[in-house]
Amino acid sequence: MEFEWDPAKAKANLRKHKVPLLMACEVFNDDGRLELPDVSSGDEERDEERWVVLGRVEQVILFVVYTLRGERTRLISARKADRDEQRTYWTSDLQA
């Protein structure tokens, strides 16, 4: 799997969320990850489909937004999952 991201957004993401996008790539190695369409409320209509993945990297659950561009996965943002998102991750059928 090949990854890409906007360098300026990666810097902003690191400043805001303290999560490097290079680290966020690792969620795709988690066999128990959850991937769902991004249905964020209040967003304008987009010209590309976005996805959300909840996955574990080391001892941290990350919330990562991405889109597919051809053969590449373009990371948009990454942050530590909030309490509800962590609960969703740990109570999913894949974690049983």
C-alpha positions in Angstrom: 0.0 0.0 0.0 1.4 3.4 -1.0 0.6 6.5 1.0 0.7 10.2 0.3 -0.3 13.5 1.9 0.0 17.2 1.6 3.2 18.3 3.4 1.7 21.5 4.7 -1.4 19.6 6.1 0.9 17.1 7.6 2.8 19.8 9.6 -0.5 21.4 10.7 -1.8 18.0 11.7 1.3 17.3 13.8 1.0 20.7 15.5 -2.7 20.4 16.2 -3.0 16.7 17.1 0.6 15.6 17.9 0.3 12.7 15.5 2.6 12.4 12.5 1.0 11.1 9.3 3.8 8.6 8.9 2.7 7.0 12.2 -0.9 7.1 11.0 0.0 4.8 8.1 0.5 2.0 10.7 -3.2 1.8 11.4 -3.6 -0.1 8.1 -1.4 -2.9 9.6 -4.0 -3.5 12.4 -6.0 -6.5 11.4 -8.8 -5.4 13.8 -9.1 -1.9 12.3 -12.5 -0.5 11.6 -13.1 1.4 8.3 -16.2 3.4 7.6 -17.3 6.0 5.1 -16.7 9.5 6.5 -20.2 10.9 7.0 -19.1 14.1 8.9 -22.0 16.4 9.5 -21.9 19.9 8.1 -19.4 19.1 5.4 -20.1 20.4 1.9 -20.4 17.9 -0.9 -17.1 16.5 -1.9 -15.8 15.4 -5.2 -14.1 12.3 -3.7 -15.2 9.7 -1.1 -13.5 10.0 2.2 -13.1 7.2 4.7 -12.4 7.0 8.4 -10.3 4.2 10.0 -10.0 3.4 13.7 -6.9 1.4 14.4 -4.2 0.6 16.9 -0.6 1.7 16.6 1.4 0.5 19.5 -0.8 1.2 22.5 -2.8 4.1 21.0 -6.0 4.0 19.0 -5.9 6.5 16.1 -8.8 8.1 14.1 -7.5 8.6 10.6 -9.3 10.2 7.6 -8.2 9.2 4.2 -9.3 9.0 0.5 -8.2 6.7 -2.3 -6.5 8.3 -5.3 -5.8 5.6 -7.8 -3.4 3.1 -6.2 -2.5 5.4 -3.4 -4.0 6.1 0.0 -4.0 9.8 0.7 -4.0 10.7 4.4 -6.0 13.8 5.2 -5.8 13.9 9.0 -5.0 11.8 12.1 -5.5 12.2 15.8 -5.9 10.1 18.9 -9.3 8.5 19.1 -11.7 10.1 21.6 -13.3 8.0 24.4 -16.4 7.1 22.3 -14.3 6.1 19.3 -12.0 4.0 21.5 -15.1 2.2 22.9 -16.3 1.6 19.4 -13.0 0.1 18.5 -12.7 -2.2 21.5 -16.4 -3.4 21.4 -16.4 -4.2 17.7 -16.9 -7.8 16.6 -13.4 -7.7 15.1 -11.8 -7.3 18.6 -13.6 -10.3 20.1 
